[in-house]
Amino acid sequence: MSEKLELEQLPAGDGEPAPVGVNAVGDLRRLSAVPVDLSVEMGRTRMTVGETLELRQGSIITLNRMAGEPVDLLVNGTAIARGEVVVIDEQFGLRVTEVLGQPQAGLQEPPAEPTTAAES
């Protein structure tokens, strides 16, 4: 029961198709009220079911990170940043030290030069 499905781009409001990639930040602002789940992951480990069943109060589980290493900030399960755990008024918090997927300050690539038509 496979049917070929064709989709067409919705108009921008004036009857013309919306240009792709133009004003993308403005489009994302429409999503600013959508709730997401944030979590901080300090490490992972792998155990067998048997090892998990043997866990008791006071058991210690070794994680795959060293003390002092940055922890991951996850949005809906996807890492978007790293940071360090802080304590604020007896509550844990996270100081973001690195946003993933963005060039670091001072290491940004220079903007690409505009291209021109090849000369004959």
C-alpha positions in Angstrom: 0.0 0.0 0.0 2.7 2.5 -1.0 1.4 5.6 -2.7 3.6 8.4 -4.0 2.9 11.5 -1.9 3.7 14.9 -3.3 3.8 17.9 -1.0 3.8 21.5 -2.1 5.2 24.5 -0.3 2.6 26.6 1.5 2.3 30.2 0.5 3.9 32.9 2.7 0.6 34.8 3.0 0.7 36.8 -0.1 0.1 33.8 -2.3 3.7 33.3 -3.1 5.7 30.3 -1.8 7.8 31.2 1.3 11.5 31.4 0.4 13.5 28.6 2.1 16.1 29.8 4.7 15.1 33.4 4.7 14.3 34.8 8.1 14.9 31.4 9.7 15.4 32.9 13.1 12.0 34.7 12.9 10.5 31.3 12.0 12.1 29.7 15.1 10.6 32.4 17.3 7.2 31.0 16.6 8.3 27.9 18.5 9.5 29.9 21.6 6.5 28.8 23.7 6.8 25.1 22.9 7.9 23.2 26.1 10.9 20.9 25.9 12.5 18.7 28.5 16.0 19.7 29.8 18.2 17.3 31.6 21.9 17.3 32.7 23.8 14.1 32.2 26.9 13.6 34.3 27.9 10.2 32.9 26.8 6.8 31.7 27.6 3.2 32.3 26.6 -0.2 31.0 25.4 -3.0 33.3 23.9 -6.4 32.9 20.4 -7.1 34.2 22.0 -9.2 36.9 24.3 -6.4 38.1 21.3 -4.0 38.1 19.3 -6.4 40.3 22.1 -6.6 42.8 22.1 -2.8 43.4 21.3 -1.9 47.0 21.3 1.2 49.1 24.9 2.4 49.3 25.9 0.8 46.0 28.4 2.8 44.0 28.1 2.9 40.2 31.2 4.1 38.2 30.4 6.4 35.3 32.3 7.0 32.1 33.4 10.5 33.1 36.1 11.8 35.5 35.3 14.2 38.3 35.7 17.7 37.1 34.8 16.9 33.4 32.0 19.0 31.9 28.5 17.5 32.0 26.1 17.5 29.1 22.9 19.6 28.8 20.3 17.7 26.9 17.2 19.0 25.2 14.7 16.2 24.6 17.6 13.7 24.8 19.9 15.6 22.4 23.1 17.2 23.7 23.2 21.0 23.0 25.7 22.3 25.5 28.3 21.4 28.1 28.9 23.0 31.4 29.9 22.7 35.1 27.7 21.8 38.0 27.2 24.6 40.5 25.2 24.9 43.7 22.9 27.9 44.1 21.0 28.3 47.4 21.2 24.5 48.1 20.0 23.6 44.6 22.1 22.2 41.8 22.5 24.3 38.6 24.6 24.3 35.5 27.0 27.0 34.3 27.1 26.6 30.5 30.7 26.7 29.3 30.2 25.5 25.7 27.3 25.5 23.3 27.6 22.6 20.9 27.3 23.2 17.1 28.6 26.8 17.3 32.1 27.9 16.4 34.1 28.9 19.5 34.9 32.6 19.9 38.2 33.4 18.2 38.1 30.3 16.1 35.4 31.3 13.7 36.0 30.8 10.1 36.2 33.9 8.0 33.1 34.6 6.0 33.2 33.2 2.5 34.0 35.7 -0.2 31.2 36.5 -2.6 31.4 34.4 -5.8 31.2 36.0 -9.2 30.3 34.5 -12.6 33.3 32.9 -14.3 34.9 35.1 -16.8 35.3 33.8 -20.3 
